Amino acid sequence: MTSILVTPDLLPILPEMFLGGCAMALLLIGVYSGDRAARLVSWLAVLALAATLALVLYVPYTSGLARNVSMFGLFVTDGLGYFAKALVLIGSALSLIISMRFNAREGLGRIEFPVLVMIATAGMMMMISANDLIALYLGLELQSLALYVLASFARDSSRSTEAGLKYFVLGAVASGMLLYGASLVYGFAGTTSFDSLAKMFADGSFPGIGLITGIVFISVGLAFKVSAVPFHMWTPDVYEGSPTPVTAFFAVAPKTAALVLFVRVMVEPFGGLIDQWRQIIWAISVASMILGAVAAINQKNIKRLMAYSSIGHVGYALIGLAAGTAAGVRGILIYMAIYLFMNIGTFAVILCMRRAGKQVEGIDDLAGLSRTHPALALALAIFMFSMAGIPPLAGFFAKLYIFLAAIDAGLYTLAVIGVLASVVGAFYYLRIIKLMYFDEPKGEFETPFGGEVLTVMLVSALVIMFFFVWPNPLVNGADAVAAALFAG
Amino acid sequence: MSQLSFATLPLLSITTFLPLFGVLAILLLRGSEEGQARAARWIALWVSLATFAVSVEVWAAFDPTRADFQLVEKADWLPDFNIGYHMGIDGISLFFVLLSTFLTPICIVSSWLAVTKRVKEYMIAFLALETLMVGMFCALDFVLFYMFFEGVLIPMFLIIGVWGGPRRVYAAFKFFLYTLLGSVLMLLAILAVYFATGTTDITEALAFNFPPHLQNWLWLAFFASFAVKVPMWPVHTWLPDAHVEAPTAGSVILAGVLLKMGGYGFIRFSLPMFPDASANFAPLVYTLSVVAIIYTSLVALAQEDMKKLIAYSSVAHMGFVTIGIFTVTPEGLQGAMIQMLSHGVVSAALFLCVGVVYDRLHTREISRYGGLVNNMPRYALAFMVFMLASVGLPGTSGFVGEFLSLVGAYQVNTWVALLAATGLVLGAAYMLYLYRRVVFGVITKDDVRAMLDLSPREVLIFAPMIAVVLWMGIYPSSFLRPMQPSLANLIERVQVSERAHADLAER
């Protein structure tokens, strides 16, 4: 029996510790040199995120995807974790890169911004690696608290403050639900450890109504975090109100982390109960896809549109979870990786939308973009066609692997609803292309857009455009990770 | 082995991807806007002519006595999933490749003066479209096929939406969403085929015997996609809108090649993969086709807009194709194939004829014209050839296609043949009526009198098309011979399956 006095093996949590330490160090630098150093601190934060990525990938690079439980069973490192952490770190770093210019112009160039992003990212990494309901909650809260602050980072803007407050109140309710569910599970099962829970439910028999209630509450909390219908209400308001780089960050990093956490919770501790929870996932997946497609049609604000789009995309990703198979998890991971680049690229374009010294957010403001800024229009068109799932762009492959899993698992109805919703969804993506290419220009945007923003846009566009040429690294990586999750 | 020198070159990949080099070259253009536009036109023309030359080489390298896939190219793409880069053609796809490469340079020449805004983007869209069309007819892997098949939507959407008429936005959306709706259902069916066969290789799927209950579902899903493309009544409503709003060259490609994707899909996939379901659903196809032939012919008779009239006539002509295909007789299938090729050239040419007068007067209203024979004799001649080919006059390509289709239909169901034949009469009625109103009569309007006859550039467009129409009508064997082995193979596969079921029923 391990004594509590024994120091646990700290190596598995080295990346998280490193990132947390860097956040503290940068905070110190910032405190001493003030907001003048905001740009420097931001770049250092990007560097720290990159170094953390290297640390995360070092283990699978040298010793494979073996599952390793540490910290007295609270913390797990496995393939799923490495993959998801890599995505989260890339997402965070890219959001930080595109934020700097915007923050400086909008008077948000404060050193707390990169530090909060780093803390939130550390929280996400802990979520991803949680192997216990308590660890899950700690990671989730570390992430969420930092995100609440980020949402209201433009503290002089009433919209941003409102977004932060709304996010905080609703997020607290969701956390409460999750905690309540966790306490029910603990009360009926007598343990919070994922490994013990997994053993308990391995035979798949009905566990009793108390535990089911607990699982339902946990699902509700997680569904809120991934913004799946019917727990999506906060998303449009928070996306619209938050400063645009924060929205970009919300759309990629926390979403990926929460979705992977969702996968881990459902597949690892409650994997034996798939017949119980599959119908929940099925229902929220269908509801998210339909709402994401229909509600976006009438939006006028592009950030709000992206919010509904993200709700729809979560619906598609959840198809993979409803399948509950290795193929499904593989689909989710591929989906989230491609989703990350589509989103970051789109937000990079949105950040370029600036007229008369002010950021503009109306979809109409994109009118005639193909004449005024052809490269920008082409990039956005690539992202939009990709989000609509039109081949040969990457978004098609994301959906392909999801539907592959659905057909494999026999979820035909879900697949048919999914593709039909994607046709409805295609309408509003096409509308943006229509505005850019078919309509008359409304005037130019302010230049220069900033080299770092354009670089992120270009890289994302190239990834999305030419993914089909060499899809093997991502697909095989996701495949190996998903297979390892179900083997172990 | 005599074709070794050709076979060693990846001819199909070259044909498919050569236009992309043109795209790249146009993207790299710099300089004044005027200069860029001129360079873009020339680059697009030469690249598309080179592509046509390569595709003629493909025809030369093609062995017309073999039924299997030729010039096959294979490469790993997603080996862990048995998804590969696999190209090849047989007698069925050969001529569609040629049709695509034949029409693209014509489109580019026809837009030489008509398109003045955003010329670079226009040429890029057409070259990209050519890659996607050729790739679609050559693809022997389902995922590859689907990528080309649906990728076509992107350039076509932009062509209609950017360079189209006043209601172009509505037409572009309708075109895109209609076709997308059909093809996503096919995507699910493709995935189901993948799980049934364990591979996305089309050659293996064609030889696979699907269980009958699965066949019906999969057939319907494929049908959803191809019926919209063909288009069959009642999902044809996107076509008149798209044609009317699209620029002339867009209509040419739409009518010439994109509609053939549906018919090609039926022959390539629906018949050999799901023979039992095809037999089950044949009455449905006959009914929809007969309705399409009669109904859209009557609608065409009432049109005031030239392009709309030809668009409706397309739906009617494609009705003969679907009837011919599902008779699964040698005559019916050959007729359907020739009808598709003939319609590909003839309707494309008719849209060009409309484009010629539209460029001069900027209206497509039939009543605005009249008496063109007086001041545009060359135009009147070209228009007449294509009009008569569309009607199905013996000696033109249209006759061969419609005649063979009806022969096939007559063997299977005399009523279908009888009702479809009324379409010939109606077709003659609306085309001759159109021709009379536009070309004959006395010139009453001054602006019509001022119209100039075909320019040398326009003669250059129409001459090869007239040649092909007559060639196909007078000596169809050059086209029929290469496709016969593949079609015979297909018919045998369907009959084997039918016999197996008959044996099963007897026992």
Interface residues (C-beta under 8 A of the other chain):
Chain A: S370 F385 I390 P391 P392 F396 L400 F403 L404 I407 D408 Y412 A415 V416 V419 L420 S422 V423 A426 F427 L430 I433 K434 Y437 F438 F468 P471 N472 V475 N476 D479
Chain B: W77 L78 D80 F81 E121 V143 Y146 M147 F148 E150 G151 L153 I154 F157 L158 G161 V162 R168 V169 A172 F173 F176 L177 L180 L181 V184 L185 L187 L188 L191 A192 Y194 F195
